[in-house]
Amino acid sequence: MIESHVHLAYAPRGAGLLYAVMWFAQRGDVYGWYVGMRDGVDECSYFMLPANPDGRADVLYRSLEDDVRGRWVALSRHGRGEPEDSPVPEALRPELSRLQQQFISGWLFFQGDPGTEDEARALNARGLPARHVNIQSGRIGKLSMGPVTWRYDSPGTGTETLARLARLWPLDERVPG
């Protein structure tokens, strides 16, 4: 069974959830899912970072419709490629979908989904913002609380993959490091 790494960033005095990302490595390639803000609008996407042992220019493949089986696009510092089929091997797709669902059910809630009113009220009662995508109120205590941004990294999560991903993702938030 594959175990994933998790990283979240949260701005308690303003934007709320900046981004949440989960990933795992398989034969040097990295597969995962993220959600965050892009030009003020929530964006969710599966992604794949191919192995890059020789230091070539990085490429990020991301789903266009938050669908592991749908169309994907390649992003690099040189621009965006044409839509293409998913680069995720067929055998890994169910596991990637399972890990994404596990991540969401364990950490996040989407405003307007059935039964989320209590979660939003719990955040607001603590003086925290509730937006379209949120960290579950019971998980707030797991975050490392910095002066501006609160963060969570699952144990053993290094910064290299997150830094590679954030250099190319289309989200507004940049990752330090």
C-alpha positions in Angstrom: 0.0 0.0 0.0 1.3 3.4 -1.0 1.6 6.1 1.7 1.4 9.7 0.7 3.1 12.9 1.9 0.9 15.9 2.8 1.6 19.6 3.0 -0.9 22.4 3.8 -0.5 26.2 4.2 -3.1 28.3 5.8 -3.5 32.1 6.4 -5.5 32.5 9.5 -6.0 36.3 9.1 -7.4 36.5 5.6 -7.3 34.0 2.8 -7.7 30.8 4.8 -6.4 27.8 3.0 -3.6 28.9 0.7 -3.0 25.4 -0.7 -3.1 21.7 0.2 -1.1 19.1 -1.6 -0.6 15.3 -1.3 1.9 13.2 -3.3 3.8 10.0 -3.4 6.8 8.8 -5.4 6.8 5.7 -7.6 10.0 4.7 -9.5 11.3 8.3 -9.3 8.1 9.9 -10.7 5.9 11.9 -8.3 2.1 11.7 -8.5 -0.4 13.7 -6.5 -3.2 16.2 -6.2 -3.4 19.8 -5.1 -5.9 22.5 -4.4 -5.3 26.2 -4.0 -6.1 29.7 -5.3 -5.3 30.8 -8.8 -6.2 34.4 -9.6 -8.6 34.3 -6.6 -10.4 31.2 -7.8 -10.0 27.7 -6.3 -8.2 25.3 -8.5 -7.9 21.5 -8.0 -5.7 19.3 -10.1 -4.0 15.9 -10.2 -0.3 16.2 -11.1 2.7 14.2 -12.2 6.4 15.3 -11.9 8.6 13.0 -14.0 11.9 11.8 -12.5 14.6 14.3 -13.2 17.9 12.7 -12.3 20.1 14.6 -14.8 18.7 18.1 -13.8 17.0 18.8 -17.1 14.4 21.5 -17.2 11.5 20.4 -15.0 8.1 19.6 -16.4 4.8 19.5 -14.5 1.9 17.5 -15.9 -1.5 18.5 -14.4 -5.0 17.5 -15.1 -7.3 20.1 -16.7 -10.5 19.0 -15.1 -9.5 17.5 -11.8 -9.9 14.1 -13.4 -7.1 11.5 -13.2 -8.4 9.9 -16.4 -9.2 13.1 -18.3 -7.0 15.5 -20.4 -3.7 16.8 -19.0 -1.3 19.6 -20.0 2.4 19.9 -19.6 3.8 23.1 -17.9 7.4 24.2 -18.0 9.3 27.4 -17.6 8.9 27.7 -21.4 5.1 27.6 -21.4 2.2 25.2 -21.7 1.9 22.3 -24.0 -1.1 21.0 -25.8 -3.7 18.9 -23.9 -2.9 15.2 -23.9 -3.9 11.9 -22.3 -3.1 11.3 -18.6 0.5 10.4 -18.0 -0.5 8.4 -14.9 -0.1 4.7 -15.6 -3.5 2.9 -15.7 -2.4 0.7 -12.7 -1.7 3.7 -10.5 -4.9 5.7 -11.3 -7.2 3.9 -8.7 -4.5 4.4 -6.0 -4.0 8.1 -6.8 -7.8 8.6 -6.7 -8.0 6.7 -3.4 -5.3 8.7 -1.8 -6.9 12.0 -3.0 -10.2 11.0 -1.4 -8.4 9.9 1.8 -6.6 13.3 1.9 -9.8 15.3 1.4 -11.8 13.3 3.9 -9.1 13.5 6.5 -8.1 17.2 6.1 -10.5 19.3 4.0 -14.1 20.3 3.5 -15.8 22.2 0.7 -18.3 24.8 1.7 -21.7 23.9 0.4 -21.2 20.2 0.6 -23.8 18.4 2.8 -23.0 18.6 6.5 -20.2 21.2 6.3 -22.1 24.0 8.0 -20.9 22.9 11.5 -17.3 22.9 10.2 -17.6 26.4 8.9 -19.2 27.6 12.1 -16.4 26.0 14.1 -13.8 27.9 12.1 -15.7 31.2 12.4 -16.1 30.6 16.2 -12.3 30.6 16.5 -12.0 33.8 14.4 -10.8 31.9 11.3 -12.0 32.4 7.8 -14.2 29.8 6.1 -14.0 30.0 2.3 -14.9 27.6 -0.5 -12.1 25.1 0.4 -11.1 24.8 4.1 -9.1 22.8 6.6 -11.3 20.8 9.0 -11.5 22.6 12.3 -10.3 19.6 14.2 -7.1 19.6 12.2 -6.1 23.3 12.9 -4.2 22.2 16.0 -1.9 20.1 13.9 -0.5 23.1 12.0 2.7 24.9 12.9 1.6 28.4 13.7 3.9 31.0 12.2 3.3 34.7 12.5 1.6 34.9 9.0 1.2 31.4 7.7 0.4 28.2 9.5 1.7 25.0 7.9 1.6 21.2 8.2 4.0 18.7 6.8 3.4 15.0 7.3 6.3 13.3 9.1 9.2 12.5 6.7 8.1 15.1 4.2 11.0 16.8 2.6 10.9 20.1 0.8 12.5 19.1 -2.5 9.3 17.7 -4.2 7.2 20.6 -2.9 9.7 23.1 -4.2 9.8 21.5 -7.6 6.1 21.4 -7.8 5.6 25.0 -6.6 8.1 26.3 -9.2 5.7 25.2 -12.0 2.2 25.0 -10.5 -0.2 27.7 -11.6 -1.3 28.6 -8.0 -0.9 32.1 -6.6 1.0 30.9 -3.5 4.8 30.3 -3.7 6.5 27.9 -1.4 9.5 29.1 0.6 12.8 27.3 0.0 
